[in-house]
Amino acid sequence: MNPGADSLSFQGHGLLDRRGFLGRSATALGSVALTHLLGREGLLAAQPDASAVLADLAHPNRPRPPHFSPKAQNVIVIFCAGAVSQLETWDYKPELHRWHDKPMPGGPAVTFQGPAGNLARPQYAFRPRGKTGKMVSDLIPHLAELTDDIAFVHSLTSKSNTHGPAENFLSTGFALDGFPSVGSWIGYALGTDNQDLPAFVSLLDPRGVPQNGSNNWGSGFLPATFQGTTWSAQNPVRHLSAPGITRDADQAARRLLGQLNQRHLEAHPGDEKLAARIASYELAARMQLSVPEISDLSTEPAHILRAYGADDTGHPIKAGFARNCILARRLVERGVRFVQLFNGAYASGGELNWDGHNKLKEQYDRHAAILDQPAAALIRDLRQRGLLENTLVVWCTEFGRMPFFQKGAQGRDHNPDGFTCWMTGAGIRKGVSHGVTDELGRAAVRDIHPLYDFNATLLHLLGLDHERLTFEHNGVQRRLTNVEGHVIREILA
């Protein structure tokens, strides 16, 4: 099967039963070499040159050209797990004040977690911000100061109102498990400019992992080399060389081992498992040298630590998230292609994330204090260093919240029918608000965009056509946006 000259695609082994898939999944990395040929020649070669296969098997993360000239070289995604209420943050609905504590006309009697209560006004005051006068909540005063640089999409929709499947849908384009995450797709397509670091890094919240865990950074049916590497400033990789071995001696030993591995590889042409193992071990060895230096934030000036809140000894969770924000900047400085920065972790009842069912204001006071200053400082720091010209920063959450409180509670239930995410940085129009929800914030009513469109736009800014970035799996040409998706051109510069 040949998808054509204008596809970036992976030719697999055809249809597999379960046993065949499990038996061959470890060898799938061998076909990564095809992406090199696709980038060089613009087509899928059925019988690629053996030397090109060996070269790319040994370096699966080598840089590969995009479909067209990109606006962004790197991406940082700030993922707020738990479904942040658009009504307490970015989507101002003054009608909620007028309708406060009244039943919603025509509203549902029962939602995800039970009976619906009355409409509830925003729990925070909104004020006009910047030159655009965009109304943004006092919950996030530091991020609110940046609205003139942000493009908001207020009319996003999800295909699930349950956290796990909705996280999947945001991260992979599918509500089911087993599909590649957006960072894996990007690493597969583009590789990375720094061969001593992974193409895709996931920085975990100091409190733990999101509800669907590794699905958010997994490689699905893509070769495992493209999954995200989980990491945090609190748990750095340490150099494991034996005591008394100098860095120069260590590097010399690695060079010799590399030469021996190359000879072994050449003696066993076509051995995909061997090539994949060597590539993985060599990257792990290089990371032992590169990661400790990046993780060492003691080299950061005091004013930078203070600006992020990384020196806040009275708030260790905030300081930990702030250190992750600094680490995200350091990673893109060194050419890491895709950095996923989590804010919020799974716990029953939403105590550790934004799942505000019962005591929304009490929870949001706590969570916003962790998010706001560090995330805003990250964007300012990127801009000051000139990195925002080539870096796309994305703020996202899996769905939104209902305009009414749950019956007998002081919180809002899940709402996949209209919510807000935003982008800023490379290739993004500044100070734009696109899409509209109804006057009470219940559902998107104009310029409605499923999350497919949001992901298609992200890929577009990296120079990737979401319809051409495919991978053949069990006879189907899969892609991040399934068979849907349109670029949201209204937010592009």
Phi and psi in degrees as a GROMACS rama.xvg file:
@    title "Ramachandran Plot"
@    xaxis  label "Phi"
@    yaxis  label "Psi"
@TYPE xy
-121.075  111.95  ASN-2
-73.5111  -4.4377  PRO-3
114.42  164.803  GLY-4
-71.0805  -16.3633  ALA-5
-109.542  31.5493  ASP-6
-115.602  143.126  SER-7
-103.067  103.091  LEU-8
-140.919  163.7  SER-9
-118.25  123.17  PHE-10
-89.4504  109.248  GLN-11
-85.1133  -158.659  GLY-12
-99.3752  13.3194  HIS-13
86.9875  -164.249  GLY-14
-70.2501  137.779  LEU-15
-128.517  140.341  LEU-16
-79.9139  177.479  ASP-17
-60.2413  -44.3914  ARG-18
-65.0659  -41.0816  ARG-19
-65.2522  -40.0157  GLY-20
-62.0616  -47.6607  PHE-21
-63.5768  -35.7329  LEU-22
-70.3167  -30.4708  GLY-23
-101.585  -10.1159  ARG-24
-60.5659  -32.7654  SER-25
-69.1714  -20.5444  ALA-26
-98.4521  1.49444  THR-27
-64.043  -23.0125  ALA-28
-60.0221  -24.3435  LEU-29
-57.3978  -31.795  GLY-30
-82.6915  1.85293  SER-31
-57.8357  -28.1734  VAL-32
-56.1716  -28.6208  ALA-33
-61.759  -30.9059  LEU-34
-63.8361  -31.905  THR-35
-62.6972  -45.5852  HIS-36
-65.0987  -39.3283  LEU-37
-62.0887  -43.8579  LEU-38
-65.7475  -36.2221  GLY-39
-79.3549  -38.2812  ARG-40
-114.013  -12.4628  GLU-41
75.8907  20.6055  GLY-42
-150.02  169.125  LEU-43
-96.3885  116.299  LEU-44
-91.6645  126.471  ALA-45
-70.5271  -34.5428  ALA-46
-125.962  82.5738  GLN-47
-66.92  156.866  PRO-48
-61.4019  133.579  ASP-49
-61.3234  -38.8074  ALA-50
-65.7344  -36.6213  SER-51
-66.7213  -37.8206  ALA-52
-60.8503  -48.5098  VAL-53
-61.4949  -41.8774  LEU-54
-62.028  -43.9406  ALA-55
-79.7766  -27.916  ASP-56
-64.9173  -34.0173  LEU-57
-77.6307  -20.9624  ALA-58
-137.53  68.292  HIS-59
-65.2391  -19.0576  PRO-60
-100.321  15.5223  ASN-61
-59.5553  149.12  ARG-62
-60.8378  138.638  PRO-63
-127.718  146.708  ARG-64
-74.2017  147.046  PRO-65
-77.213  179.44  PRO-66
-69.8139  -35.879  HIS-67
-150.099  172.987  PHE-68
-60.4422  123.774  SER-69
-86.061  156.449  PRO-70
-89.1397  -30.7638  LYS-71
-119.121  145.38  ALA-72
-103.559  -27.15  GLN-73
-137.687  159.695  ASN-74
-134.603  136.849  VAL-75
-119.423  121.616  ILE-76
-107.252  118.741  VAL-77
-94.4991  106.844  ILE-78
-104.315  108.718  PHE-79
-91.1129  102.946  CYS-80
-78.2002  141.602  ALA-81
111.806  -5.71115  GLY-82
76.2864  88.4887  ALA-83
-71.1128  136.198  VAL-84
-70.0635  121.801  SER-85
-66.9344  -23.92  GLN-86
-79.9171  -15.4884  LEU-87
-104.49  4.65547  GLU-88
-132.679  -75.0028  THR-89
-112.247  -20.3062  TRP-90
-112.2  95.7273  ASP-91
-77.0056  124.853  TYR-92
-129.371  87.9511  LYS-93
-62.0075  -24.3937  PRO-94
-63.0927  -22.8735  GLU-95
-65.2048  -27.7286  LEU-96
-68.0813  -41.1967  HIS-97
-69.7593  -34.4478  ARG-98
-96.7652  8.03406  TRP-99
-54.5607  133.204  HIS-100
68.0678  20.3682  ASP-101
-113.881  153.855  LYS-102
-63.4391  146.847  PRO-103
-76.067  122.304  MET-104
-58.925  121.89  PRO-105
70.3193  12.3373  GLY-106
-76.4117  164.384  GLY-107
-70.5517  146.77  PRO-108
-79.9998  -32.165  ALA-109
-133.446  136.938  VAL-110
-120.64  -160.969  THR-111
-53.8812  -46.9485  PHE-112
-104.211  8.31889  GLN-113
139.732  -161.957  GLY-114
-62.1029  143.883  PRO-115
-84.6829  141.274  ALA-116
-96.3533  -153.954  GLY-117
-86.3393  162.187  ASN-118
-60.3387  147.592  LEU-119
-133.963  130.522  ALA-120
-64.888  161.274  ARG-121
-55.7205  143.051  PRO-122
-83.103  -0.117209  GLN-123
-137.654  151.331  TYR-124
-72.8023  145.857  ALA-125
-107.442  144.404  PHE-126
-137.055  152.2  ARG-127
-69.5721  139.241  PRO-128
-123.83  141.298  ARG-129
61.7782  -164.31  GLY-130
-71.2341  -28.2303  LYS-131
-77.4155  -20.3535  THR-132
72.2027  18.4088  GLY-133
-58.3751  129.88  LYS-134
-80.9782  118.257  MET-135
-133.955  150.082  VAL-136
-73.253  151.72  SER-137
-71.1143  -9.29954  ASP-138
-59.1138  -33.5747  LEU-139
-128.406  68.7404  ILE-140
-64.8307  -34.134  PRO-141
-70.1564  -47.4421  HIS-142
-66.005  -32.7803  LEU-143
-59.7702  -30.8185  ALA-144
-68.3061  -13.4948  GLU-145
-100.698  7.0051  LEU-146
-62.1376  -25.4149  THR-147
-65.7418  -17.2191  ASP-148
-102.516  -0.505946  ASP-149
-107.292  147.046  ILE-150
-110.51  112.094  ALA-151
-91.619  140.881  PHE-152
-117.268  107.845  VAL-153
-92.9652  0.853732  HIS-154
-124.309  37.6147  SER-155
-81.4446  151.784  LEU-156
-133.812  152.412  THR-157
-118.242  164.647  SER-158
-96.8396  4.59249  LYS-159
-144.026  147.865  SER-160
-109.471  17.6831  ASN-161
-113.272  136.582  THR-162
-55.703  -51.6997  HIS-163
-59.0343  -57.9749  GLY-164
-60.4228  -34.1545  PRO-165
-69.3345  -37.6935  ALA-166
-60.9586  -43.0588  GLU-167
-56.8078  -47.4803  ASN-168
-62.6424  -40.715  PHE-169
-66.1081  -44.2248  LEU-170
-84.5124  -28.0843  SER-171
-124.843  -13.0496  THR-172
86.3645  1.87422  GLY-173
-138.098  142.092  PHE-174
-76.2807  -23.0319  ALA-175
-80.3245  159.972  LEU-176
-74.844  163.845  ASP-177
97.6897  6.729  GLY-178
-108.223  151.845  PHE-179
-68.1113  143.199  PRO-180
-77.1592  161.86  SER-181
-59.7761  -39.3107  VAL-182
-63.7544  -34.7275  GLY-183
-68.3303  -42.2017  SER-184
-57.8231  -42.4207  TRP-185
-69.7676  -41.0338  ILE-186
-62.7793  -39.8094  GLY-187
-61.5733  -43.0825  TYR-188
-75.8402  -41.2836  ALA-189
-115.182  -17.29  LEU-190
65.2107  -151.686  GLY-191
-149.888  155.993  THR-192
-82.1507  -14.7201  ASP-193
-114.676  108.015  ASN-194
-79.078  -1.63973  GLN-195
-95.8269  1.02004  ASP-196
-137.377  156.433  LEU-197
-65.8629  159.67  PRO-198
-73.9708  -23.9272  ALA-199
-138.07  119.353  PHE-200
-123.787  133.52  VAL-201
-109.603  117.969  SER-202
-95.7297  111.328  LEU-203
-80.0772  146.052  LEU-204
-58.7208  142.454  ASP-205
-56.9842  -20.0541  PRO-206
-89.8142  -9.36624  ARG-207
140.828  -151.232  GLY-208
-113.329  158.779  VAL-209
-68.4361  172.98  PRO-210
-60.1983  -42.0344  GLN-211
-95.0508  12.5489  ASN-212
47.3238  -126.489  GLY-213
-67.9539  -13.8021  SER-214
-59.0486  -27.9294  ASN-215
-71.9016  -20.0756  ASN-216
-130.052  12.1208  TRP-217
-76.3898  161.801  GLY-218
-96.4071  -3.77762  SER-219
55.6652  -126.261  GLY-220
-90.1942  -1.31607  PHE-221
-70.2676  158.003  LEU-222
-53.0193  142.55  PRO-223
-60.9794  -22.4947  ALA-224
-61.2106  -17.9494  THR-225
-95.8237  4.00274  PHE-226
-72.4677  158.792  GLN-227
-71.5537  146.571  GLY-228
-94.6089  116.533  THR-229
-79.4624  144.145  THR-230
-166.714  160.227  TRP-231
-159.248  159.584  SER-232
-65.9685  -21.0051  ALA-233
-80.0417  -22.0744  GLN-234
-130.911  68.8723  ASN-235
-71.1281  155.623  PRO-236
-75.7627  134.3  VAL-237
-110.48  152.046  ARG-238
-72.5413  126.25  HIS-239
-108.406  19.9638  LEU-240
-62.8503  149.763  SER-241
-65.3546  148.107  ALA-242
-57.2774  138.433  PRO-243
89.4768  -7.2582  GLY-244
-92.375  119.717  ILE-245
-73.8219  162.826  THR-246
-61.299  -41.6144  ARG-247
-63.286  -41.803  ASP-248
-66.3317  -38.725  ALA-249
-62.7235  -44.7832  ASP-250
-66.3212  -36.88  GLN-251
-63.1458  -40.6702  ALA-252
-64.5704  -38.4396  ALA-253
-67.1405  -38.2813  ARG-254
-62.6907  -43.3225  ARG-255
-62.5266  -44.6874  LEU-256
-61.2322  -37.5968  LEU-257
-62.6761  -40.4329  GLY-258
-64.4821  -41.8684  GLN-259
-65.7023  -40.9543  LEU-260
-62.1931  -40.3677  ASN-261
-64.1565  -41.7842  GLN-262
-62.3374  -42.1339  ARG-263
-63.3335  -39.4732  HIS-264
-65.279  -43.2986  LEU-265
-66.2274  -28.1864  GLU-266
-77.1505  -13.4633  ALA-267
-129.774  64.0314  HIS-268
-60.746  137.955  PRO-269
84.3122  -0.261675  GLY-270
-79.6359  93.663  ASP-271
-67.695  -39.0316  GLU-272
-64.549  -39.6613  LYS-273
-64.2391  -45.4535  LEU-274
-62.9915  -41.5333  ALA-275
-64.5286  -42.1995  ALA-276
-62.6231  -44.506  ARG-277
-62.67  -44.9926  ILE-278
-60.9086  -42.7967  ALA-279
-65.4267  -45.2117  SER-280
-64.8503  -38.7349  TYR-281
-67.8561  -40.4933  GLU-282
-64.2445  -42.3215  LEU-283
-60.4101  -39.4335  ALA-284
-66.9022  -41.7997  ALA-285
-65.6424  -35.0819  ARG-286
-65.6999  -28.9142  MET-287
-61.1471  -25.8328  GLN-288
-93.0867  -36.7918  LEU-289
-86.0315  -36.2648  SER-290
-69.4384  -43.5529  VAL-291
-57.0501  -37.6483  PRO-292
-66.0606  -41.2226  GLU-293
-67.8366  -37.7588  ILE-294
-74.4591  -15.9917  SER-295
-80.0432  93.2303  ASP-296
-81.9699  1.89659  LEU-297
-66.9082  -16.4827  SER-298
-83.0666  -8.68474  THR-299
-76.0087  138.104  GLU-300
-61.2346  153.249  PRO-301
-59.3388  -36.319  ALA-302
-68.8976  -28.4013  HIS-303
-70.8365  -46.527  ILE-304
-58.2964  -39.7304  LEU-305
-69.2852  -40.8311  ARG-306
-62.8543  -38.3944  ALA-307
-79.3004  -21.3567  TYR-308
86.1652  16.0865  GLY-309
-73.5209  -11.7524  ALA-310
-101.321  12.9455  ASP-311
-78.8645  87.2331  ASP-312
-67.3971  -22.3512  THR-313
-79.6968  -9.26745  GLY-314
-137.831  79.0169  HIS-315
-63.1124  -31.9551  PRO-316
-68.7637  -44.2902  ILE-317
-61.1501  -44.8874  LYS-318
-61.3895  -37.9726  ALA-319
-65.7582  -43.547  GLY-320
-64.8852  -37.8117  PHE-321
-61.7353  -41.2173  ALA-322
-64.463  -36.5151  ARG-323
-63.8522  -36.5363  ASN-324
-64.1006  -42.5013  CYS-325
-63.1637  -41.7996  ILE-326
-62.4184  -38.3138  LEU-327
-59.4116  -43.7183  ALA-328
-62.3305  -42.6732  ARG-329
-65.4679  -33.8484  ARG-330
-68.3585  -45.7639  LEU-331
-70.1602  -29.6778  VAL-332
-57.2024  -33.2376  GLU-333
-98.0778  12.4656  ARG-334
93.9635  6.35888  GLY-335
-64.28  131.575  VAL-336
-72.8042  -44.3626  ARG-337
-138.848  122.86  PHE-338
-121.782  125.451  VAL-339
-106.341  121.212  GLN-340
-117.944  106.425  LEU-341
-89.515  138.826  PHE-342
-126.769  107.826  ASN-343
109.991  143.111  GLY-344
-136.62  157.941  ALA-345
-74.1544  136.334  TYR-346
-158.915  146.466  ALA-347
-58.6948  128.454  SER-348
90.1986  -4.23153  GLY-349
75.8495  17.6297  GLY-350
-61.7685  -28.6068  GLU-351
-103.869  4.46225  LEU-352
-143.227  -164.484  ASN-353
-92.6725  21.1806  TRP-354
-83.0793  79.1634  ASP-355
-88.2389  71.3556  GLY-356
-81.9816  -40.3145  HIS-357
-108.664  -51.3797  ASN-358
-127.981  69.8562  LYS-359
-57.1628  -49.2434  LEU-360
-63.8929  -42.6252  LYS-361
-61.1747  -43.2072  GLU-362
-66.9983  -45.6538  GLN-363
-68.1983  -33.4212  TYR-364
-55.474  -42.1797  ASP-365
-72.1829  -46.0708  ARG-366
-73.3185  -37.583  HIS-367
-65.3297  -33.6494  ALA-368
-63.3633  -26.1482  ALA-369
-81.5851  -42.8045  ILE-370
-76.6598  -47.8952  LEU-371
-62.965  -61.6321  ASP-372
-61.5379  -48.9219  GLN-373
-62.5011  -42.6543  PRO-374
-66.1658  -41.3691  ALA-375
-65.5615  -40.2173  ALA-376
-63.4711  -36.3486  ALA-377
-59.5458  -47.4376  LEU-378
-65.0155  -42.4816  ILE-379
-63.4946  -40.9541  ARG-380
-65.627  -43.129  ASP-381
-59.3955  -43.1732  LEU-382
-65.6873  -44.0852  ARG-383
-62.7353  -34.3036  GLN-384
-86.2189  -0.146418  ARG-385
79.3203  7.39173  GLY-386
-80.4086  -21.6668  LEU-387
-70.5014  -16.9182  LEU-388
-67.6794  -26.3668  GLU-389
-118.135  -0.0689446  ASN-390
-115.701  129.407  THR-391
-93.9484  126.73  LEU-392
-108.81  127.732  VAL-393
-118.806  132.505  VAL-394
-112.038  128.062  TRP-395
-148.181  162.791  CYS-396
-150.468  160.924  THR-397
-75.8433  -30.5036  GLU-398
-164.829  -173.254  PHE-399
-110.119  -153.335  GLY-400
-133.047  155.257  ARG-401
-74.3953  154.875  MET-402
-77.6585  -8.84872  PRO-403
-111.716  157.545  PHE-404
-78.6909  155.741  PHE-405
-70.51  147.738  GLN-406
-61.8859  126.534  LYS-407
79.2686  10.4038  GLY-408
-133.2  172.271  ALA-409
-117.23  42.1018  GLN-410
-147.677  172.53  GLY-411
-111.629  146.204  ARG-412
-85.7713  173.887  ASP-413
-65.8729  143.455  HIS-414
-143.116  102.456  ASN-415
-90.0572  3.42141  PRO-416
-96.7613  -2.21566  ASP-417
178.915  110.195  GLY-418
-153.698  177.165  PHE-419
-119.129  136.322  THR-420
-134.805  166.89  CYS-421
-148.705  166.121  TRP-422
-134.535  153.988  MET-423
-151.006  159.647  THR-424
105.571  -141.846  GLY-425
-58.4931  122.195  ALA-426
80.1375  6.24434  GLY-427
-105.726  136.038  ILE-428
-66.6498  142.589  ARG-429
-93.0673  141.917  LYS-430
66.8327  37.2447  GLY-431
-109.074  138.515  VAL-432
-121.502  113.614  SER-433
-116.929  139.365  HIS-434
84.3695  151.957  GLY-435
-138.808  137.649  VAL-436
-97.0586  166.972  THR-437
-64.0715  175.296  ASP-438
-64.625  -17.7151  GLU-439
-104.613  -2.52359  LEU-440
79.2057  19.6286  GLY-441
-77.2883  -42.4835  ARG-442
-151.33  152.132  ALA-443
-67.4895  135.942  ALA-444
-126.251  -15.3282  VAL-445
-142.049  139.041  ARG-446
52.3491  53.6982  ASP-447
-73.1013  133.528  ILE-448
-131.956  112.298  HIS-449
-64.2822  159.518  PRO-450
-59.5335  -18.6615  LEU-451
-52.9566  -42.8474  TYR-452
-65.7393  -39.2785  ASP-453
-62.0119  -45.1852  PHE-454
-69.9247  -35.4613  ASN-455
-61.8531  -37.2266  ALA-456
-68.8753  -40.6855  THR-457
-59.4657  -47.8532  LEU-458
-62.1515  -41.2897  LEU-459
-57.8219  -41.3944  HIS-460
-67.0737  -21.7543  LEU-461
-90.743  6.97459  LEU-462
82.6601  22.4897  GLY-463
-116.169  131.151  LEU-464
-86.0312  115.708  ASP-465
-63.0276  -21.5677  HIS-466
-82.6055  -19.4003  GLU-467
-100.429  -14.9513  ARG-468
-85.4822  96.7291  LEU-469
-131.859  166.793  THR-470
-149.46  123.987  PHE-471
-77.9037  121.626  GLU-472
-133.135  117.442  HIS-473
51.2648  42.6172  ASN-474
83.9863  2.14482  GLY-475
-117.005  133.112  VAL-476
-79.5519  97.8304  GLN-477
-84.6482  153.491  ARG-478
-150.081  164.988  ARG-479
-58.8851  -35.914  LEU-480
-99.0493  18.1586  THR-481
55.5902  -121.403  ASN-482
-114.889  24.2871  VAL-483
-127.809  -166.675  GLU-484
98.5278  135.537  GLY-485
-140.071  141.935  HIS-486
-66.7875  134.699  VAL-487
-85.9431  87.1634  ILE-488
-72.801  -19.4612  ARG-489
-65.4339  -18.4497  GLU-490
-102.863  4.73136  ILE-491
-90.6472  142.774  LEU-492
